[in-house]
């Protein structure tokens, strides 16, 4: 979608942890730029982009979010995206308010929320929130909720995604990682420290089908190596038949992470961005949701499983993998990959019927500017 009249979008992002926030914001910035928009991404810690997007992106200007932001001689944007309630710097809000009033324009200040399948996403999507105090007094924010239904803001999806997937050759890609594919089952692992990790390794080690576990760098690799060390000490014969092998994958760019998911027969993912990428990959996947201290993430997980119309086998596996109350000490169920494949294919087909997040954001701005 291109309006023929591009706007300058300022996206503000604070990196909390685990790179999910900046990952979503970078994909959003690229999506807007590819549709002809001008984008500035303000971020307090851009270090992850060194491996996540090493080549940058045409049309996206990366700006350090310092305190305070120097607004002297700064061209103020047309659209503000406040990602995940990060609270844009007050000096920038003051300049934005002055600029929009001077130009006689309506402000477009969007609070982009976290992805959720819970009911409140539909209820709150698009709602205005008048600013009653501070430098933005008199302006209006709008809540924008990504989601899985036609009454939410949709999911991030590139227009050329299907074409890229059709051209992907996993044998060639694996060879670039130094892996000669022999027909083994490939399983990717991008996780925190799931309580059932040891059971997963046991299950894969005794499976009659040879499996290669593609372990991502960072917390997943550290968790797997610690688990293997413990097993080798307490159960030295746990992988006696060598049915399970390990490949430790280096830090991957966003594009290369897509390739990892496309190459594998089963994907274990975590957080928000990789969940959406796993859905588009059209392969069975298991999601480890970001844990919250009050266990509110368990309701969020169940809401997603409902949207997926997940069968009992997939629900139970998710519940054990995520340590949901009542399942924390249960055994990890067997994997039912054919059934899970049907589930993800149907869910993906349903999601492709909805406009993507960037398209919906641009439409919202065009309507409200």
Residue pairs with C-beta under 8 A, 6 or more apart in sequence:
1 35
1 358
1 359
1 362
1 363
2 35
2 36
3 36
3 362
3 366
6 36
6 37
6 38
7 37
7 38
7 77
7 78
7 79
7 365
7 369
8 37
8 38
8 39
8 40
8 75
8 77
8 78
8 79
9 29
9 32
9 37
9 38
9 39
9 40
9 77
9 78
9 79
9 81
10 40
10 42
10 77
10 79
10 80
10 81
10 92
11 25
11 28
11 29
11 39
11 40
11 41
11 42
11 81
11 83
12 42
12 43
12 65
12 80
12 81
12 82
12 83
12 86
12 88
12 89
13 21
13 22
13 25
13 41
13 42
13 43
13 44
13 65
13 83
13 84
13 86
14 21
14 43
14 44
14 65
14 83
14 84
14 86
15 21
15 22
15 43
15 44
15 45
15 48
16 84
18 192
18 219
18 270
18 271
18 290
19 48
19 52
20 271
20 272
20 273
20 290
21 83
21 84
21 86
22 43
22 45
22 46
22 48
22 49
22 52
23 48
23 52
23 254
23 271
23 273
23 274
24 83
24 156
24 272
24 273
25 41
25 43
25 81
25 83
26 41
26 49
26 52
26 53
26 57
26 60
26 254
27 156
27 254
27 273
28 81
28 83
28 112
28 156
28 357
28 358
28 361
29 39
29 41
29 57
29 60
30 53
30 57
30 60
31 156
31 158
31 356
31 357
31 358
32 39
32 59
32 358
32 361
32 362
33 39
33 57
33 58
33 59
33 60
34 59
34 158
34 159
35 358
35 362
36 59
37 59
37 362
38 59
38 61
39 59
39 60
39 61
40 60
40 61
40 62
40 63
40 77
41 60
41 61
41 62
41 63
42 63
42 64
42 65
42 69
43 49
43 62
43 63
43 64
43 65
44 64
44 65
46 62
46 64
49 56
49 62
51 251
51 252
51 253
52 251
52 253
52 254
53 253
53 254
54 253
56 62
65 89
67 89
68 89
68 91
69 89
69 91
69 92
71 91
71 92
71 94
71 95
74 95
76 95
76 96
76 99
76 100
77 96
78 105
78 108
78 369
79 108
79 110
79 365
79 369
80 88
80 96
80 107
80 108
80 109
80 110
81 110
81 112
82 88
82 109
82 110
82 111
82 112
82 141
83 112
84 112
84 113
84 114
85 111
85 113
90 134
90 135
91 135
93 134
93 135
93 136
93 139
94 135
94 136
96 107
96 109
96 136
96 139
97 107
97 135
97 136
97 137
97 138
97 139
100 106
100 107
100 139
105 369
106 368
106 369
107 139
107 140
108 142
108 365
108 368
108 369
109 131
109 136
109 139
109 140
109 141
109 142
110 141
110 142
110 143
110 144
110 361
110 364
110 365
111 129
111 141
111 142
111 143
111 144
112 144
112 146
113 121
113 124
113 143
113 144
113 145
113 146
114 146
114 272
115 145
115 146
115 147
115 155
115 272
115 275
115 276
116 145
116 146
116 147
116 300
116 303
117 147
117 148
117 300
117 303
117 304
117 306
117 307
118 299
118 300
118 303
119 303
121 145
121 146
121 147
121 149
121 152
122 145
122 147
122 149
122 151
122 152
124 143
124 145
125 143
125 144
125 145
125 147
125 151
125 152
125 153
126 142
126 143
126 144
126 364
127 142
127 143
128 140
128 141
128 142
129 140
129 141
129 142
129 143
130 139
130 140
130 141
131 137
131 138
131 139
131 140
131 141
142 364
142 368
144 153
144 361
144 364
145 152
145 153
146 152
146 153
146 154
146 155
146 156
146 357
147 153
147 154
147 155
148 155
148 304
148 307
148 351
148 354
149 307
149 354
150 354
153 357
153 360
153 361
154 354
154 355
154 356
154 357
154 359
154 360
155 276
155 279
155 351
155 354
155 356
155 357
156 273
156 276
156 356
156 357
156 358
157 276
157 280
157 352
157 356
157 357
158 164
161 280
164 258
165 262
165 280
165 281
165 282
168 259
168 262
168 263
170 181
170 186
170 259
170 262
170 263
171 181
173 259
173 263
174 180
174 181
174 263
175 181
177 247
177 249
179 212
179 247
182 210
184 209
184 210
184 211
184 212
184 245
185 207
185 209
185 210
185 211
185 212
185 265
185 266
186 211
186 212
186 214
186 263
186 264
186 265
186 266
187 204
187 211
187 212
187 213
187 214
187 264
187 265
187 266
187 267
187 268
188 214
188 216
188 249
188 260
188 261
188 263
188 264
188 266
188 267
188 268
188 269
189 213
189 214
189 215
189 216
189 220
189 224
189 268
190 216
190 220
190 267
190 268
190 269
190 270
190 274
191 197
191 219
191 220
191 223
191 268
191 269
191 270
191 288
192 219
192 220
192 223
192 270
192 288
192 290
192 291
193 219
193 223
194 200
194 223
194 288
194 321
194 322
194 323
195 321
195 323
195 328
196 320
196 321
196 323
196 332
197 223
197 224
197 227
198 227
198 230
198 231
199 331
199 332
200 321
200 332
201 213
201 224
201 227
201 228
201 231
201 238
201 239
201 244
202 238
203 332
203 334
203 335
204 211
204 213
204 243
204 244
205 238
205 239
205 241
205 243
205 244
206 241
206 243
207 243
207 244
208 243
209 243
210 243
210 244
210 245
211 243
211 244
211 245
212 244
212 245
212 246
212 247
213 224
213 244
213 245
213 246
213 247
214 247
214 249
214 260
214 263
214 264
215 221
215 224
215 246
215 247
215 248
215 249
216 249
216 252
216 260
217 248
217 249
217 250
217 251
217 252
218 251
221 248
224 246
228 246
231 238
231 239
232 238
249 260
252 259
252 260
257 274
257 277
258 277
258 280
258 281
260 267
261 267
261 269
261 274
261 277
261 278
261 281
261 283
261 285
262 281
262 283
264 283
265 283
265 284
265 337
266 283
266 284
266 285
266 286
266 335
266 337
266 340
267 278
267 281
267 283
267 284
267 285
267 286
268 285
268 286
268 288
268 321
269 275
269 277
269 278
269 285
269 286
269 287
269 288
270 287
270 288
270 289
270 290
271 289
271 290
272 290
275 285
275 287
275 304
278 285
278 287
279 285
279 344
279 347
279 348
279 351
280 348
282 344
282 345
282 348
283 341
283 344
284 335
284 337
284 340
284 341
284 343
284 344
285 340
285 344
286 314
286 317
286 318
286 321
287 301
287 304
287 318
288 321
288 322
289 297
289 300
289 301
289 304
289 322
290 297
291 297
291 322
295 325
297 322
298 322
298 324
298 325
301 318
301 319
301 322
301 324
305 314
305 315
305 318
307 347
308 314
308 343
308 344
308 347
309 343
309 346
309 347
310 318
310 343
311 336
311 339
311 340
311 343
313 333
313 334
313 335
313 336
313 339
313 340
314 336
314 339
314 340
314 343
316 327
316 330
316 333
317 332
317 333
317 335
318 324
319 326
319 327
319 330
320 327
320 330
320 331
320 332
320 333
321 332
355 363
